[in-house]
Amino acid sequence: MVDPVRSPPPGFDELPVDEQIDYLQALWDRIAAHPERVPVPEWHLKELRRREDVYRVAPEKVSPWEEVRERILRRRDRDT
C-alpha cells in the first residue's frame, strides 16, 4: 500500500505556498504530457460502462457537459 503522507522532496516545505503550487503544477504537467502512462482504475471503467448503459436505455435522461456545467455554476453563484 502507498503511504498516503509521503515526505515531499527536500526544501519543499520551506517554499512559499505559491511556489509549492507551481511545483505541483509542473509535476502534474509532466504526468499529463503522457496520458497513456496513467493507469485508469477499474472503478472508473465500470462507472463509464454504467453511464453508457444509462445513455443507451434512456438518452433523454442524460445531459450534455455544457448544460451540467451551467447548472453547477448557477447553483454555485446562488449559494455564494
Secondary structure as UniProt FT lines:
FT   TURN            4..5
FT   TURN            10..11
FT   HELIX           12..14
FT   HELIX           17..32
FT   HELIX           35..37
FT   HELIX           42..57
FT   HELIX           59..61
FT   HELIX           65..79
//
